[in-house]
Amino acid sequence: QVQLVESGGGLVQPGGSLRLSCAASGSIFSIYSMAWYRQAPGNQRDMVAVITHDGSTNYAGSVKGRFTISRDNAKNTVYLQMNSLKPEDTAVYYCNVQSPPSAYWGQGTQVTVSS
């Protein structure tokens, strides 16, 4: 069984920063990619950032230049550094791990950007 444990969400003022973490544990033999998605009420779940096994990254246009994804392969952990946060970044953020042929999701962590 594989578990993803997320942490780091919370309430922050516009312009502030947060760092999300997601640690994968269990029977993971090979991780292809780790990613963050987010879902605001009434919206679909969208990709925010992804990092592959070789370190390649990709970002949604709305967060490019503000968010940075990184990973610690030894700890099977992925991070999302979020800077210059905006109210429209408010959502539940989900960690995703692709370990072919399986994919895993975290339970989600709430990020609220409000004054």
All heavy atoms as an XYZ file, in Angstrom:
865
protein
N       0.852     -1.193      0.000
C       0.000      0.000      0.000
C       0.892      1.250      0.000
O       1.949      1.267      0.628
C      -0.897     -0.003      1.236
C      -2.005      1.029      1.199
C      -3.064      0.714      0.172
O      -2.780      0.551     -1.005
N      -4.306      0.657      0.622
N       0.423      2.274     -0.678
C       1.171      3.531     -0.785
C       0.382      4.629     -0.090
O      -0.837      4.729     -0.242
C       1.405      3.898     -2.258
C       2.036      5.273     -2.370
C       2.280      2.851     -2.929
N       1.085      5.441      0.650
C       0.455      6.587      1.315
C       1.187      7.869      0.947
O       2.416      7.893      0.873
C       0.475      6.411      2.832
C      -0.473      5.354      3.345
C      -0.517      5.331      4.866
O       0.475      5.589      5.532
N      -1.667      5.026      5.418
N       0.404      8.920      0.707
C       0.947     10.251      0.472
C       0.459     11.147      1.602
O      -0.748     11.279      1.796
C       0.491     10.805     -0.879
C       0.830      9.977     -2.114
C       0.326     10.678     -3.374
C       2.306      9.708     -2.215
N       1.388     11.758      2.297
C       1.041     12.623      3.422
C       1.460     14.049      3.082
O       2.650     14.332      2.902
C       1.722     12.157      4.718
C       1.377     13.103      5.867
C       1.304     10.725      5.056
N       0.468     14.917      2.990
C       0.703     16.317      2.636
C       0.697     17.177      3.885
O       0.013     16.888      4.868
C      -0.385     16.792      1.677
C      -0.446     16.028      0.384
C      -1.819     16.071     -0.253
O      -2.778     16.457      0.432
O      -1.934     15.721     -1.425
N       1.432     18.278      3.802
C       1.447     19.237      4.903
C       1.829     20.608      4.359
O       2.335     20.714      3.232
C       2.438     18.812      5.993
O       3.751     18.725      5.476
N       1.561     21.628      5.163
C       2.014     22.963      4.817
C       0.937     23.940      4.395
O       1.223     25.122      4.174
N      -0.288     23.490      4.245
C      -1.353     24.407      3.867
C      -1.726     25.336      5.002
O      -1.243     25.200      6.125
N      -2.583     26.303      4.700
C      -3.029     27.225      5.731
C      -3.585     28.499      5.149
O      -3.878     28.577      3.953
N      -3.728     29.485      6.025
C      -4.243     30.800      5.650
C      -3.072     31.774      5.534
O      -2.235     31.850      6.443
C      -5.230     31.283      6.699
C      -5.750     32.717      6.567
C      -6.561     32.874      5.289
C      -6.584     33.090      7.793
N      -3.044     32.510      4.442
C      -1.973     33.471      4.222
C      -2.551     34.708      3.552
O      -3.542     34.610      2.819
C      -0.845     32.840      3.368
C      -1.334     32.483      1.980
C       0.378     33.741      3.313
N      -1.952     35.843      3.802
C      -2.399     37.078      3.170
C      -1.896     37.172      1.735
O      -0.870     36.566      1.392
C      -1.899     38.280      3.967
C      -2.530     38.409      5.348
C      -2.119     39.690      6.040
O      -1.143     40.339      5.665
N      -2.880     40.073      7.060
N      -2.605     37.920      0.904
C      -2.102     38.130     -0.469
C      -0.677     38.661     -0.459
O      -0.334     39.518      0.345
C      -3.081     39.157     -1.031
C      -4.347     38.901     -0.277
C      -3.906     38.548      1.116
N       0.143     38.095     -1.358
C       1.551     38.463     -1.400
C       2.435     37.602     -0.538
O       3.668     37.682     -0.631
N       1.843     36.769      0.293
C       2.602     35.919      1.199
C       3.089     34.641      0.533
O       2.909     34.435     -0.673
N       3.715     33.795      1.350
C       4.303     32.558      0.856
C       3.883     31.367      1.713
O       3.602     31.521      2.909
C       5.833     32.653      0.875
O       6.303     33.670      0.028
N       3.854     30.206      1.083
C       3.636     28.939      1.767
C       4.482     27.884      1.079
O       4.775     27.995     -0.124
C       2.175     28.501      1.717
C       1.171     29.157      2.653
C      -0.241     28.647      2.331
C       1.503     28.887      4.105
N       4.840     26.843      1.850
C       5.564     25.713      1.274
C       4.809     24.440      1.603
O       4.602     24.109      2.771
C       6.981     25.635      1.836
C       7.865     24.609      1.132
C       9.138     24.388      1.887
N      10.134     23.655      1.117
C      11.034     22.842      1.663
N      11.049     22.662      2.969
N      11.916     22.221      0.913
N       4.398     23.737      0.558
C       3.714     22.458      0.727
C       4.720     21.316      0.604
O       5.680     21.396     -0.173
C       2.622     22.287     -0.331
C       1.575     23.392     -0.440
C       0.534     23.005     -1.500
C       0.915     23.671      0.890
N       4.458     20.262      1.366
C       5.286     19.056      1.300
C       4.386     17.845      1.101
O       3.256     17.816      1.594
C       6.092     18.867      2.585
O       6.972     19.946      2.810
N       4.903     16.839      0.421
C       4.182     15.585      0.233
C       5.192     14.442      0.298
O       6.084     14.353     -0.551
C       3.446     15.573     -1.093
S       2.716     13.974     -1.517
N       5.044     13.601      1.296
C       5.946     12.476      1.478
C       5.239     11.184      1.099
O       4.138     10.903      1.592
C       6.421     12.409      2.921
N       5.866     10.419      0.232
C       5.312      9.133     -0.204
C       5.982      8.007      0.566
O       7.204      7.989      0.731
C       5.532      8.947     -1.692
N       5.167      7.066      1.025
C       5.712      5.917      1.741
C       4.955      4.664      1.326
O       3.853      4.728      0.803
C       5.601      6.123      3.253
O       4.253      6.242      3.640
N       5.565      3.519      1.571
C       4.931      2.254      1.215
C       5.666      1.579      0.073
O       6.847      1.823     -0.166
N       4.930      0.786     -0.655
C       5.521     -0.047     -1.702
C       5.643      0.708     -3.024
O       4.963      0.396     -3.996
C       4.675     -1.308     -1.880
O       4.609     -2.037     -0.672
N       6.504      1.729     -3.035
C       6.795      2.442     -4.277
C       8.170      2.027     -4.750
O       9.166      2.253     -4.070
C       6.758      3.963     -4.072
C       5.341      4.424     -3.752
C       7.239      4.673     -5.338
C       5.201      5.925     -3.625
N       8.230      1.427     -5.915
C       9.495      0.919     -6.413
C      10.159      1.886     -7.382
O      11.373      1.991     -7.436
C       9.290     -0.437     -7.077
C       8.779     -1.476     -6.127
C       7.443     -1.848     -6.130
C       9.618     -2.070     -5.205
C       6.962     -2.798     -5.241
C       9.145     -3.018     -4.314
C       7.821     -3.388     -4.333
N       9.354      2.603     -8.125
C       9.912      3.513     -9.113
C       8.924      4.643     -9.362
O       7.799      4.401     -9.795
C      10.197      2.769    -10.420
O      10.697      3.650    -11.408
N       9.352      5.855     -9.080
C       8.486      7.018     -9.297
C       8.879      7.687    -10.596
O      10.039      8.053    -10.786
C       8.599      8.000     -8.131
C       8.030      7.377     -6.848
C       7.859      9.294     -8.454
C       8.140      8.263     -5.631
N       7.896      7.849    -11.483
C       8.167      8.554    -12.729
C       8.045     10.061    -12.541
O       8.912     10.814    -12.965
C       7.223      8.094    -13.838
C       7.409      8.900    -15.104
C       8.524      8.700    -15.900
C       6.500      9.891    -15.467
C       8.727      9.461    -17.039
C       6.694     10.647    -16.603
C       7.808     10.427    -17.388
O       8.017     11.187    -18.499
N       6.969     10.496    -11.917
C       6.773     11.925    -11.726
C       6.014     12.184    -10.431
O       5.312     11.314     -9.923
C       6.015     12.558    -12.895
O       4.693     12.065    -12.945
N       6.207     13.396     -9.929
C       5.458     13.864     -8.770
C       4.890     15.228     -9.144
O       5.554     16.014     -9.830
C       6.348     13.946     -7.536
C       7.058     12.638     -7.226
S       8.109     12.711     -5.759
C       6.903     12.464     -4.455
N       3.680     15.500     -8.691
C       3.014     16.716     -9.141
C       2.089     17.263     -8.063
O       1.737     16.566     -7.105
C       2.210     16.425    -10.411
N       1.715     18.510     -8.247
C       0.693     19.167     -7.439
C      -0.458     19.589     -8.345
O      -0.230     20.152     -9.428
C       1.265     20.374     -6.718
C       2.220     20.023     -5.631
C       3.577     19.958     -5.719
C       1.879     19.675     -4.294
N       4.111     19.586     -4.504
C       3.084     19.406     -3.608
C       0.682     19.557     -3.585
C       3.127     19.037     -2.261
C       0.725     19.192     -2.254
C       1.933     18.932     -1.599
N      -1.657     19.298     -7.887
C      -2.883     19.742     -8.527
C      -3.640     20.597     -7.508
O      -3.362     20.545     -6.312
C      -3.742     18.548     -8.933
C      -3.245     17.782    -10.135
C      -2.085     17.014    -10.066
C      -3.941     17.816    -11.340
C      -1.632     16.304    -11.173
C      -3.502     17.105    -12.453
C      -2.353     16.352    -12.353
O      -1.910     15.655    -13.449
N      -4.604     21.341     -8.004
C      -5.468     22.082     -7.096
C      -6.886     22.102     -7.625
O      -7.115     22.012     -8.831
C      -4.953     23.501     -6.862
C      -5.021     24.428     -8.076
C      -4.361     25.760     -7.740
N      -4.395     26.688     -8.865
C      -3.773     27.867     -8.891
N      -3.043     28.261     -7.838
N      -3.869     28.643     -9.942
N      -7.807     22.251     -6.667
C      -9.228     22.267     -7.011
C      -9.931     23.277     -6.137
O      -9.966     23.128     -4.906
C      -9.847     20.881     -6.844
C     -11.265     20.781     -7.332
C     -11.754     19.347     -7.388
O     -11.212     18.457     -6.735
N     -12.777     19.092     -8.191
N     -10.488     24.292     -6.775
C     -11.298     25.286     -6.070
C     -12.761     24.857     -6.126
O     -13.151     24.094     -7.030
C     -11.107     26.659     -6.702
N     -13.604     25.311     -5.204
C     -15.017     24.917     -5.204
C     -15.680     25.199     -6.539
O     -15.566     26.298     -7.085
C     -15.611     25.780     -4.083
C     -14.465     26.037     -3.177
C     -13.262     26.171     -4.065
N     -16.364     24.176     -7.067
C     -17.074     24.326     -8.322
C     -16.206     24.189     -9.557
O     -16.715     24.268    -10.681
N     -14.906     23.986     -9.351
C     -13.990     23.869    -10.497
C     -13.435     22.452    -10.608
O     -13.522     21.659     -9.679
C     -12.821     24.847    -10.333
C     -13.243     26.293    -10.492
O     -14.395     26.595    -10.817
N     -12.319     27.208    -10.252
N     -12.853     22.159    -11.747
C     -12.200     20.872    -11.923
C     -10.815     20.917    -11.281
O     -10.308     21.974    -10.955
C     -12.066     20.543    -13.413
C     -11.152     21.503    -14.185
C     -11.101     21.172    -15.664
O     -11.946     20.455    -16.196
N     -10.085     21.672    -16.351
N     -10.241     19.734    -11.104
C      -8.906     19.638    -10.550
C      -7.892     19.876    -11.669
O      -7.884     19.175    -12.681
C      -8.692     18.257     -9.919
C      -7.403     18.129     -9.129
C      -7.317     16.775     -8.449
N      -8.379     16.582     -7.470
C      -8.449     15.534     -6.650
N      -7.488     14.603     -6.695
N      -9.435     15.422     -5.805
N      -7.031     20.853    -11.479
C      -6.078     21.252    -12.503
C      -4.637     21.033    -12.036
O      -4.330     21.199    -10.844
C      -6.249     22.730    -12.869
C      -7.559     23.019    -13.560
O      -8.008     22.173    -14.366
O      -8.145     24.088    -13.295
N      -3.775     20.730    -12.974
C      -2.361     20.586    -12.684
C      -1.745     21.949    -12.381
O      -1.998     22.912    -13.115
C      -1.639     19.919    -13.843
C      -0.204     19.508    -13.556
S       1.022     20.832    -13.804
C       0.993     20.990    -15.593
N      -0.957     22.011    -11.334
C      -0.249     23.231    -10.964
C       1.209     23.141    -11.389
O       1.739     24.051    -12.022
C      -0.332     23.462     -9.447
C       0.505     24.678     -9.039
C      -1.771     23.638     -9.003
N       1.860     22.026    -11.033
C       3.276     21.854    -11.353
C       3.605     20.373    -11.305
O       3.004     19.625    -10.534
C       4.164     22.622    -10.373
N       4.559     19.957    -12.138
C       4.986     18.563    -12.182
C       6.501     18.514    -12.324
O       7.100     19.379    -12.974
C       4.289     17.803    -13.330
C       4.622     18.434    -14.669
C       4.655     16.331    -13.309
N       7.096     17.499    -11.699
C       8.535     17.265    -11.831
C       8.746     15.782    -12.101
O       8.183     14.928    -11.408
C       9.296     17.730    -10.569
C      10.807     17.576    -10.769
C       8.811     17.030     -9.305
C      11.639     18.322     -9.713
N       9.498     15.488    -13.144
C       9.717     14.098    -13.527
C      10.976     13.540    -12.853
O      11.697     14.249    -12.156
C       9.835     13.966    -15.036
O      10.946     14.761    -15.480
C       8.571     14.447    -15.733
N      11.211     12.266    -13.101
C      12.304     11.564    -12.442
C      13.666     12.175    -12.760
O      14.612     12.087    -11.958
C      12.307     10.092    -12.852
C      12.531      9.884    -14.325
N      13.768      9.662    -14.865
C      11.668      9.923    -15.362
C      13.665      9.538    -16.174
N      12.396      9.703    -16.509
N      13.774     12.826    -13.932
C      15.054     13.416    -14.327
C      15.155     14.894    -13.960
O      16.121     15.553    -14.346
C      15.286     13.235    -15.825
C      14.245     13.952    -16.663
O      13.296     14.528    -16.095
O      14.369     13.923    -17.897
N      14.161     15.388    -13.234
C      14.207     16.766    -12.770
C      13.532     17.779    -13.664
O      13.501     18.974    -13.344
N      12.997     17.348    -14.781
C      12.287     18.266    -15.664
C      11.016     18.754    -15.000
O      10.324     17.979    -14.320
C      11.948     17.567    -16.981
O      13.113     17.161    -17.655
N      10.711     20.040    -15.186
C       9.536     20.626    -14.552
C       8.616     21.276    -15.576
O       9.038     21.658    -16.671
C       9.938     21.681    -13.506
O      10.698     22.710    -14.154
C      10.768     21.064    -12.396
N       7.355     21.390    -15.183
C       6.375     22.072    -16.009
C       5.377     22.739    -15.081
O       5.029     22.169    -14.030
C       5.669     21.093    -16.946
C       4.882     21.813    -18.015
O       5.237     22.901    -18.436
N       3.806     21.183    -18.482
N       4.932     23.926    -15.436
C       4.037     24.699    -14.587
C       2.820     25.173    -15.356
O       2.892     25.445    -16.557
C       4.762     25.930    -14.030
C       5.927     25.622    -13.126
C       7.213     25.479    -13.633
C       5.741     25.479    -11.754
C       8.286     25.196    -12.802
C       6.813     25.207    -10.911
C       8.083     25.059    -11.440
O       9.136     24.780    -10.608
N       1.719     25.324    -14.648
C       0.570     26.004    -15.207
C       0.939     27.465    -15.425
O       1.694     28.055    -14.644
C      -0.616     25.900    -14.254
N       0.396     28.046    -16.467
C       0.741     29.420    -16.792
C       0.440     30.406    -15.679
O       1.155     31.388    -15.491
N      -0.610     30.129    -14.918
C      -1.042     31.057    -13.873
C      -0.085     31.110    -12.679
O      -0.163     32.044    -11.873
C      -2.437     30.670    -13.385
O      -2.427     29.351    -12.880
N       0.805     30.122    -12.553
C       1.711     30.097    -11.399
C       3.168     30.235    -11.799
O       4.044     30.341    -10.935
C       1.531     28.808    -10.563
C       0.073     28.606    -10.193
C       2.072     27.587    -11.311
N       3.439     30.241    -13.086
C       4.819     30.300    -13.564
C       5.491     31.579    -13.056
O       4.926     32.670    -13.166
C       4.842     30.237    -15.090
C       6.176     29.843    -15.683
C       6.045     29.588    -17.181
C       5.220     28.362    -17.482
N       5.187     28.053    -18.939
N       6.678     31.409    -12.505
C       7.402     32.543    -11.954
C       7.108     32.821    -10.499
O       7.814     33.592     -9.849
N       6.047     32.218     -9.977
C       5.689     32.414     -8.562
C       5.865     31.135     -7.745
O       6.201     31.195     -6.563
C       4.235     32.885     -8.441
C       3.941     34.187     -9.141
C       2.527     34.691     -8.821
N       1.497     33.780     -9.298
C       0.571     33.219     -8.505
N       0.569     33.482     -7.205
N      -0.338     32.412     -9.019
N       5.606     29.988     -8.356
C       5.687     28.701     -7.669
C       6.908     27.933     -8.165
O       7.287     28.021     -9.336
C       4.448     27.855     -7.937
C       3.176     28.356     -7.326
C       3.074     29.605     -6.734
C       2.030     27.557     -7.340
C       1.901     30.060     -6.172
C       0.841     27.988     -6.795
C       0.777     29.251     -6.214
N       7.491     27.149     -7.276
C       8.625     26.295     -7.627
C       8.419     24.903     -7.051
O       8.181     24.752     -5.843
C       9.939     26.866     -7.082
O      10.151     28.183     -7.607
C      11.119     25.987     -7.509
N       8.492     23.902     -7.931
C       8.372     22.515     -7.488
C       9.767     21.904     -7.399
O      10.638     22.185     -8.236
C       7.463     21.698     -8.436
C       7.158     20.324     -7.840
C       8.068     21.588     -9.832
C       6.070     19.564     -8.608
N       9.977     21.095     -6.384
C      11.255     20.403     -6.217
C      10.988     19.048     -5.563
O       9.889     18.808     -5.049
C      12.216     21.228     -5.359
O      11.686     21.460     -4.078
N      11.970     18.188     -5.585
C      11.780     16.865     -5.000
C      13.076     16.370     -4.384
O      14.167     16.727     -4.824
C      11.254     15.856     -6.021
C      12.180     15.583     -7.193
C      11.512     14.740     -8.259
N      11.440     13.320     -7.880
C      10.940     12.379     -8.679
N      10.429     12.707     -9.851
N      10.924     11.115     -8.293
N      12.922     15.547     -3.359
C      14.030     14.860     -2.716
C      13.827     13.378     -2.994
O      12.983     12.725     -2.367
C      14.029     15.155     -1.215
C      15.221     14.549     -0.485
O      15.735     13.510     -0.949
O      15.624     15.106      0.539
N      14.575     12.846     -3.945
C      14.372     11.458     -4.349
C      14.673     10.475     -3.220
O      14.015      9.434     -3.103
C      15.234     11.136     -5.559
C      14.771     11.841     -6.812
O      13.590     12.169     -6.946
N      15.680     12.116     -7.726
N      15.643     10.802     -2.397
C      16.007      9.897     -1.304
C      14.880      9.765     -0.292
O      14.732      8.728      0.354
C      17.281     10.379     -0.633
N      14.079     10.833     -0.163
C      12.983     10.820      0.807
C      11.629     10.614      0.143
O      10.599     10.632      0.828
C      12.964     12.140      1.583
C      14.207     12.389      2.425
C      14.093     13.711      3.171
C      15.318     13.967      4.046
N      15.225     15.270      4.762
N      11.613     10.441     -1.184
C      10.335     10.324     -1.920
C       9.381     11.462     -1.530
O       8.193     11.235     -1.259
C       9.678      8.970     -1.653
C      10.324      7.847     -2.455
O      11.019      8.095     -3.441
N      10.108      6.619     -2.033
N       9.930     12.656     -1.506
C       9.165     13.826     -1.081
C       9.208     14.894     -2.162
O      10.244     15.124     -2.782
C       9.725     14.391      0.235
O       9.627     13.382      1.257
C       8.951     15.618      0.684
N       8.058     15.525     -2.370
C       7.956     16.623     -3.315
C       7.500     17.866     -2.568
O       6.716     17.776     -1.611
C       6.995     16.285     -4.477
C       5.571     16.050     -3.988
C       7.030     17.357     -5.554
N       8.016     19.005     -2.988
C       7.702     20.278     -2.349
C       7.109     21.245     -3.374
O       7.395     21.144     -4.566
C       8.967     20.901     -1.754
C       9.724     19.988     -0.823
C      10.798     19.221     -1.284
C       9.370     19.888      0.522
C      11.490     18.368     -0.432
C      10.064     19.044      1.381
C      11.116     18.293      0.894
O      11.804     17.445      1.742
N       6.328     22.184     -2.881
C       5.834     23.267     -3.719
C       6.018     24.569     -2.937
O       5.308     24.809     -1.963
C       4.364     23.077     -4.096
C       3.821     24.096     -5.085
C       4.492     23.931     -6.459
C       2.294     23.974     -5.221
N       6.968     25.367     -3.372
C       7.175     26.679     -2.791
C       6.299     27.670     -3.520
O       6.418     27.827     -4.740
C       8.649     27.096     -2.893
C       8.941     28.478     -2.350
C       8.747     28.572     -0.849
O       9.147     27.687     -0.104
N       8.130     29.653     -0.400
N       5.404     28.311     -2.780
C       4.447     29.232     -3.388
C       4.718     30.634     -2.866
O       4.591     30.889     -1.657
C       3.020     28.802     -3.044
C       2.711     27.371     -3.461
S       0.982     26.914     -3.192
C       0.905     26.972     -1.414
N       5.089     31.524     -3.762
C       5.372     32.914     -3.420
C       4.376     33.838     -4.105
O       3.699     33.440     -5.058
C       6.789     33.295     -3.825
C       7.858     32.470     -3.125
O       7.685     32.052     -1.981
N       8.956     32.225     -3.809
N       4.308     35.063     -3.632
C       3.416     36.068     -4.227
C       2.011     35.517     -4.407
O       1.395     35.650     -5.478
C       3.976     36.548     -5.573
O       5.274     37.077     -5.427
N       1.495     34.919     -3.369
C       0.191     34.269     -3.449
C      -0.918     35.280     -3.690
O      -0.883     36.407     -3.181
C      -0.071     33.459     -2.191
C       0.674     32.114     -2.153
C       0.766     31.584     -0.730
C      -0.028     31.112     -3.061
N      -1.913     34.838     -4.458
C      -3.058     35.660     -4.819
C      -4.338     34.982     -4.319
O      -4.371     33.763     -4.152
C      -3.134     35.816     -6.339
C      -1.875     36.369     -6.985
C      -2.008     36.379     -8.505
C      -0.754     36.912     -9.168
N      -0.878     36.914    -10.656
N      -5.402     35.755     -4.122
C      -6.668     35.138     -3.700
C      -7.127     34.023     -4.641
O      -7.713     33.029     -4.182
C      -7.644     36.315     -3.706
C      -6.784     37.507     -3.415
C      -5.480     37.222     -4.120
N      -6.830     34.150     -5.910
C      -7.246     33.120     -6.861
C      -6.447     31.826     -6.745
O      -6.762     30.831     -7.407
C      -7.185     33.645     -8.304
C      -5.875     34.287     -8.686
C      -5.910     35.799     -8.567
O      -6.452     36.325     -7.555
O      -5.383     36.472     -9.481
N      -5.424     31.815     -5.910
C      -4.692     30.583     -5.625
C      -5.402     29.747     -4.555
O      -4.986     28.612     -4.283
C      -3.272     30.892     -5.152
C      -2.421     31.533     -6.226
O      -2.487     31.101     -7.388
O      -1.679     32.494     -5.892
N      -6.441     30.292     -3.965
C      -7.182     29.568     -2.942
C      -7.792     28.296     -3.515
O      -8.502     28.341     -4.518
C      -8.285     30.453     -2.351
O      -7.683     31.566     -1.679
C      -9.151     29.677     -1.367
N      -7.495     27.165     -2.886
C      -7.972     25.866     -3.373
C      -7.488     24.782     -2.417
O      -6.682     25.041     -1.520
C      -7.442     25.578     -4.771
N      -7.990     23.579     -2.656
C      -7.400     22.399     -2.019
C      -6.301     21.898     -2.952
O      -6.545     21.690     -4.144
C      -8.446     21.299     -1.770
C      -7.780     20.069     -1.157
C      -9.551     21.817     -0.851
N      -5.110     21.722     -2.407
C      -3.971     21.274     -3.192
C      -3.728     19.786     -2.943
O      -3.664     19.344     -1.794
C      -2.732     22.090     -2.822
C      -2.750     23.471     -3.427
C      -3.662     24.433     -2.975
C      -1.885     23.832     -4.454
C      -3.708     25.699     -3.539
C      -1.917     25.097     -5.016
C      -2.832     26.018     -4.561
O      -2.872     27.275     -5.123
N      -3.579     19.041     -4.030
C      -3.407     17.594     -3.966
C      -2.053     17.190     -4.548
O      -1.649     17.670     -5.601
C      -4.497     16.881     -4.755
C      -5.895     17.074     -4.227
C      -6.694     18.115     -4.673
C      -6.427     16.195     -3.281
C      -7.985     18.297     -4.200
C      -7.721     16.368     -2.801
C      -8.480     17.410     -3.259
O      -9.757     17.584     -2.781
N      -1.417     16.276     -3.875
C      -0.183     15.674     -4.360
C      -0.533     14.469     -5.236
O      -1.482     13.718     -4.933
C       0.645     15.239     -3.155
S       2.156     14.349     -3.547
N       0.220     14.284     -6.297
C       0.014     13.158     -7.204
C       1.355     12.509     -7.511
O       2.333     13.202     -7.797
C      -0.658     13.635     -8.491
C      -0.700     12.564     -9.550
O       0.192     12.443    -10.385
N      -1.755     11.773     -9.530
N       1.390     11.201     -7.437
C       2.603     10.436     -7.759
C       2.270      9.424     -8.837
O       1.312      8.649     -8.693
C       3.164      9.726     -6.514
C       4.276      8.755     -6.910
C       3.680     10.738     -5.509
N       3.058      9.451     -9.905
C       2.919      8.484    -10.979
C       4.018      7.438    -10.836
O       5.208      7.763    -10.921
C       3.045      9.177    -12.336
C       1.998     10.241    -12.618
C       0.631      9.653    -12.917
O       0.524      8.568    -13.467
N      -0.417     10.367    -12.550
N       3.581      6.207    -10.587
C       4.506      5.073    -10.477
C       3.918      3.977    -11.348
O       3.178      3.109    -10.865
C       4.635      4.628     -9.023
O       5.551      3.540     -8.900
N       4.182      4.065    -12.678
C       3.526      3.168    -13.622
C       3.587      1.699    -13.199
O       4.632      1.237    -12.735
C       4.301      3.410    -14.913
C       4.799      4.813    -14.788
C       5.142      4.954    -13.325
N       2.450      1.018    -13.324
C       1.196      1.448    -13.948
C       0.208      2.107    -12.999
O      -0.968      2.258    -13.331
C       0.622      0.124    -14.447
C       1.016     -0.848    -13.366
C       2.397     -0.421    -12.937
N       0.668      2.528    -11.822
C      -0.250      3.071    -10.824
C      -0.061      4.573    -10.662
O       0.991      5.132    -11.001
C      -0.026      2.382     -9.475
O      -0.189      0.982     -9.574
N      -1.091      5.200    -10.139
C      -1.057      6.615     -9.778
C      -1.695      6.769     -8.410
O      -2.656      6.070     -8.081
C      -1.789      7.463    -10.805
N      -1.158      7.697     -7.625
C      -1.621      7.858     -6.248
C      -1.912      9.334     -5.978
O      -1.267     10.230     -6.543
C      -0.553      7.348     -5.271
C      -0.109      5.935     -5.546
C       1.028      5.680     -6.304
C      -0.841      4.854     -5.061
C       1.433      4.384     -6.570
C      -0.439      3.550     -5.326
C       0.699      3.326     -6.080
O       1.091      2.038     -6.345
N      -2.886      9.551     -5.081
C      -3.285     10.903     -4.708
C      -3.190     11.063     -3.195
O      -3.501     10.140     -2.436
C      -4.717     11.183     -5.139
C      -4.894     11.315     -6.618
C      -5.246     10.334     -7.494
C      -4.723     12.497     -7.390
N      -5.302     10.835     -8.767
C      -4.990     12.157     -8.745
C      -4.360     13.810     -7.104
C      -4.910     13.091     -9.787
C      -4.290     14.744     -8.130
C      -4.559     14.377     -9.452
N      -2.808     12.262     -2.775
C      -2.871     12.597     -1.370
C      -4.286     13.005     -0.982
O      -5.176     13.085     -1.829
N      -4.454     13.286      0.300
C      -5.787     13.611      0.811
C      -6.153     15.071      0.587
O      -7.323     15.455      0.722
C      -5.866     13.295      2.317
C      -5.251     14.343      3.236
C      -3.729     14.323      3.266
O      -3.083     13.491      2.611
N      -3.158     15.237      4.029
N      -5.185     15.888      0.235
C      -5.441     17.301     -0.029
C      -5.145     18.169      1.177
O      -5.332     17.755      2.325
N      -4.672     19.378      0.903
C      -4.418     20.348      1.958
C      -4.962     21.707      1.496
O      -4.757     22.112      0.355
C      -2.918     20.427      2.313
O      -2.721     21.321      3.410
C      -2.070     20.906      1.137
N      -5.671     22.372      2.396
C      -6.340     23.623      2.042
C      -5.349     24.779      2.068
O      -4.617     24.970      3.048
C      -7.483     23.910      3.015
C      -8.204     25.230      2.777
C      -9.028     25.248      1.501
O      -9.760     24.294      1.218
N      -8.920     26.312      0.727
N      -5.369     25.567      1.016
C      -4.619     26.823      0.952
C      -5.627     27.944      0.743
O      -6.407     27.916     -0.210
C      -3.587     26.810     -0.183
C      -2.967     28.200     -0.362
C      -2.499     25.785      0.090
N      -5.634     28.903      1.663
C      -6.548     30.030      1.580
C      -5.738     31.316      1.582
O      -4.930     31.548      2.491
C      -7.531     30.041      2.752
O      -8.278     28.811      2.755
C      -8.510     31.212      2.633
N      -5.939     32.124      0.556
C      -5.247     33.405      0.436
C      -6.276     34.509      0.599
O      -7.140     34.706     -0.255
C      -4.524     33.537     -0.915
C      -3.717     34.829     -0.953
C      -3.639     32.330     -1.168
N      -6.188     35.197      1.714
C      -7.203     36.204      2.035
C      -6.643     37.196      3.033
O      -5.833     36.846      3.889
C      -8.446     35.532      2.605
O      -9.388     36.491      3.026
N      -7.120     38.435      2.918
C      -6.737     39.453      3.892
C      -7.767     39.547      5.013
O      -7.608     40.333      5.952
C      -6.575     40.803      3.203
O      -7.757     41.143      2.497
